[in-house]
Amino acid sequence: DGSLSAKLRLTTTHAASFTGVITLSTKEERARGEERPGEYSDRKKKRKVSDGGSEATAETDHKTPSSASTVTTNTSKACATTPASKPPCPVGPVDPMKLKALSMGFTKELRILLTKVESAGRQTFNISELEEQKIPLSKICIRNTGAEVVRACKGTRVKGKFKESFLLPTFSVKPNIATTALIPRAKLNPPTPSIYLESKRDAFSPVLLQFCTDPKNAVTVIRGLAGSLRLNLGLFSTKSLVEANAEHAVEVRTQVQQPADENWDSSGSTQTWPCESSRSHTTIDKYAQYQASSFQESLQDEKESENEEEGEETQSSETSEPKTAGKIIKFGTNIDLSDPKRWKPQLQELFKLPAFMRVESSNNMLSHVGHTILGMNTVQLYMKVPGSRTPGHQENNNFCSVNINIGPGDCEWFAVHEHYWDAINKFCEKHGVDYLTGSWWPVLEDLYSSNIPVYRFIQRPGDLVWINAGTVHWVQAVGWCNNIAWNVGPLNSFPAYQYQLALERYEWNDVKKVKSIVPMIHVSWNVARTIKVADQDTHKMIKHCLMQSIKHIQILREQLLAAGKKISYQSRVKDEPAYYCNECDVEVFDLLLVTSENSSKKSYVVHCEDCARAKSPSLGGVVVLEQYRMEELMRTYDNFTLAPSPFSK
Ligand SMILES: [Zn+2]
């Protein structure tokens, strides 16, 4: 169905050397409408793979004689479009029909350079492929092949570190939330979306997933979910935990008990944002004793005040609430339930949850990290007495979070949509507390006067709280209770929102020199390798991130080689973690700059480019390890195509 043509052009450009170009071009011509979408993508894939292949061989010859370029131009004119010289993609939305039309009837060509050389009195020909025409780096976009991205990098001199963002600057899927319109006071306390499930089946409905992950819904409470699913929460009761692992480690926060909507400074005269607490360690057994005795004490107090009341009618009648008069309390936090052997019945019970809420599922980005991130893709437990505070925060890298109250007491929650995080950040700055790493408890009046709506609700035993991506929240125990929590990064409902927020925080962490607990570049490559992404926005964002990653790697690679560094390939092994810079905690992907801190002990330390150069500008003593072949990354990038939507049939 195609025609094959071969041209041979010979041009003499120099008396001593003889240069020729052979062009073999296969022209594929098809009638419009003949091609079905499946065939198109299939053919496109093949083309990309062959592109990658020719790139690999073209690399062997960098010294193309300058005279050859004139010949190349001639040949290009003679042909129709070639993959390398197709017009750069437009910035705006692309008409898929036009894109399709462009792909029809393209030609494939292999340009070969013949150079006559004389050696030892004999004439021979050197045969090498011509370097393909480069697209300027500034014109490169996600519709270019991996080979084209790499080629564009090769032709660009970048001085110093390549600092482009992994995010598309002009593309956002965040909901439109008006900030200019003044919200009436009454609406600054919006009702929290609360879902009552009528049957067990409703928990598994895609509607629930959609509701929880909708970017407009900052937080959702699913009332009595544990009851609907017949979850045995008793497995997480203090009694069961002691029976299971009495000696297990508990981190303790010592805090001052106060009403949930107040946060007094140390002098007790004004309300403030910082809420520092001191940290210590204990065991489940010891905390359990503390929790029980705290409860007994309060029963005793209640009895006494009842007696007083009988004697004196003038006393306050508020005896149902625990006393909140600046008592020192201990909060048992971050108890690690990751060990599947130690916590088998507990972890098994959580398999009863709908897939999107589970600790592990194929559509959860955190299940594609390839290693454990404690408290994120594993379960953490919290043991509380009234007043125990989890200060304000967004989850690591803005991931969603799932929290179940085990009971017997309640918890009180406060939540603010992601849209307002920077306003809260500014309050923290004003009060001298670090937004990302410090402990702070928002003064509600400050938020209301800044026109920020705050969700406030009670989580009863058996209620599941879904914190959507990026939601700022803070929690206080009303009664004595335990909670379990973990993170999820759903890729099957509004995935672009989660992905965008995760990458945004990844880059903000970089600016603030705070470690991104989720190694987003590593995760993005893993997702591209293993998941079929059918959502166009998500595909676009991930593909862009991969493209930026290729650029970062290729440019650094060239700079290292130009500086005379040797790059040693060392492939990754199973369960090998993502790497972070030893000095600044930035994720280091693919090219690891390694020093041996103590040669006799064989301890190796990974550095980022900046920190390695800060130590030694010439990178003396630094070994460069490469964890992926460039061809491998290019292949993953090229094969990461938009999957057909399951709903389009
Ligand atoms: Zn560093």
Boltz pocket constraint, residues with backbone or C-beta under 6 A from the ligand:
constraints:
  - pocket:
      binder: B
      contacts: [[A, 581], [A, 582], [A, 583], [A, 584], [A, 585], [A, 586], [A, 607], [A, 608], [A, 609], [A, 610], [A, 611], [A, 612]]
      max_distance: 6.0
